[in-house]
């Protein structure tokens, strides 16, 4: 069983990113999903917690700028799909150069490179990496199947899906990834990279990128 806390990172101009703090209820081991900004307010929330992982859904700048601070401050292992690892070292490919002029790029090394189907343990809870390219080459969803919880990054949003015009984006791959998500058994609580939470059943029924295939008869 996991507990999920959302930390909202504000980049200004109404642009916000969801960072999630995920804790195994039995052991207290904790993961931070997509630490967007190097914020003291985030580090205060992590104080006293046993931070095992930084889980990255993909490598774009707005999801990785807080990774170095969390890693340096907690010793957590940085987890990212192998196809997006380059973005942790390339300010152009991750869109940092364009969007964060005048700031130093917080380059950081990955500790665990994943692929589709990689399984990891957070305390007593197993979770699975689902490769969902399209928004980026190495985009993933993290599936906590026993809890029916999904962290979808920028692959799936409430009533929408991730853009595909940035480095590594591919529209056809995005649609295939959404179909792959839609084919999962059962319903999931979906925690996306931006905006509000949703459920997989709701998206199957109402999301225009999914409903044609998955709308219930």
N, C-alpha and C positions, 0 to 999 in steps of 0.2 A: 504494500500500500504506500502511495506517495502523497505528499502534500505539495501544492503548487502556490507560489506567491508571485504576483506580477510586480515588476518595477518598471515604471514608465520613464524612458529617457527622452528628453525634449531637445531637439537640435535647432529649435527656433523656427519661426515662420509657420507654426502649426504642424511641423513635421515631427512625429513621435515614433519611437521604436519600442517594442515590447521586449524587455529582458525578463526571464523567468528564473526563479530560484526553486529548485525541485529537491525535495528531501525525502529519503526513505524513512517512513515513520518508525520502523522498528529499530534501526541502527543509528539514525541521525546523519548518515552520509548524505552529502548534498552536491548537486551539480548546478552550475549557472549556465543557462542557455542564452547565447547571443548577448554578451555584455557590450552594449552599444557604445557607451561613453565611459571615460575614466573619471567616475564620479565618487566623491567621498560619501555621498548619500547611499550609494550602492555598497560600498565597503563597510559602512556602518551596519547595514542589514546582514552582512555576511560575518560580522564579528562574533566569535564564539562558536561558529559552525565548522563542521568538518567538511571542507570543500575538496571533493575528490576530482571533479572534472569541470572544465569549461567546454560545453557542447556547442559547436557552431553548426548552424543549419546551412550556411554558405559563407562565402568570403567577401561579400561587398562591404565597403567601408562602414556603413551605418550599422553593421552587426558585429564589428570586430575592434572598434577603437578602444574599448575598455578591456580587451583581453590581456594585454601586457600588465596592466595594473592588478587585475585579479590574479593572474599567474604569479607575479612577483610577490604579491601580498599574502597569498594562501598556499602556494606550492602546488596548485591544481594542475592536472594534466590537460593539455589542450587537444581536443578531439575535432577533426575535420575530415571530410572526404578527400581522398588522394587527388582528385581532379581540381580541387579548389585550394590546395595547399599553397600554390604559387601566389595567391592573393595576399597571404600573410607577409609577403616579402616584396610585393610589387605595387607601389602606390598608384600607378597608372591603371593597371588591370582591375584593381578593386574600387576604382573611381574616387579614391582619396584626393588625388592631385587636383581634380576638377572641382570638387566640392569643399575642400578644406584648405584653401590657399592660405599661406602664412603660418600653418601649423606643422609641427614635426610629425612624420609618419611613425606610429607606434609599432614598428616591426617586431614580430614575435615568432618563435619556433613552435611548430606542432610537435606533440608527443605521441599521438596515436592517429594513424591514417586509416580511414575506414573504406569499405566498399559495400555494395549492396548485400544485405544479410548479416553484416557484422553484429555480433551480440556482445554486450557489456553488462556488468553488474554494478548497480548502485546500492550498496548495502545488500539487502536480501532480495532486491528487485531486479529482475532481468529486463533489459530493453534492447530493441532492435533498430538498426540503421536501415532505412529504406531509401535507396538512391532515387531521387526524383529530379533529374536534370531538366532544364528548360529555361528557368530563370537564370541559372548559371550551370556550368558543366558539372560541378560537384555538389549541387543542391541536394539536401536530404530532408527527410522527416524522421523524427525519433518516435518510435512506437513503444509505449508502455502498455503492452497488450492486456495484462491482468487488471489494470486500472481503466482500460479503454480510453487512454489519453494519448493524444498525438501533438507533437510540436512541429508545425508545418512550415516554419520559416516564411519565405516569400513564394512558396509554391502555391499554397491555397489560402485564400482569405474568405471572409464572410461575403458571399455573393460576388466574388471576384477571384482573380488569379494573378500570378506575378507577371510583370512585364518581361519581355524577351529581347529588348533592343540594346542591352548592355553586353560587355565582354562575356563571351561564353553562352549567351542566350540563344535559344532556338525554339521557335514557336511550335513546330511539330513535336519536338521532345516534350515541351510543356504539356501539350494535350495528351500525349501518351502517359506522362506522369500523373496527370489528373485522373485518367482512366484507371491507372494502376491503383491509385488511392481509393477510387470509387469501388473497386472490386474487393477491397478488404471485407472480411466477414464482420458483421455486426456494426454497431454504432460506436463512434468515438467522440469524446470531447476534444475539439480542435483549438489549440492555442497558436495563433498565427504570429508572424513577425511584426505586424502592424494592425492597429484598430482592434475591434472587439472579438471575443471568443465566439465560437459557433459549434455546431455538431456536424458530423459527417452525414447523418440522415437528412438534416436540413439542407446541406449543400447538394446532395444527390437530387433533391426535389426542386431546389430553387436556383442554384447557381447556373447561369447560362452556359458556362463552360463544361458542365457536367450533366445537366438535367435531361438533355436529349437522349442520352444513353441510359441514365440510371433512374429516371422518373418511374415511380411505381405505376403499374397498370391499374 
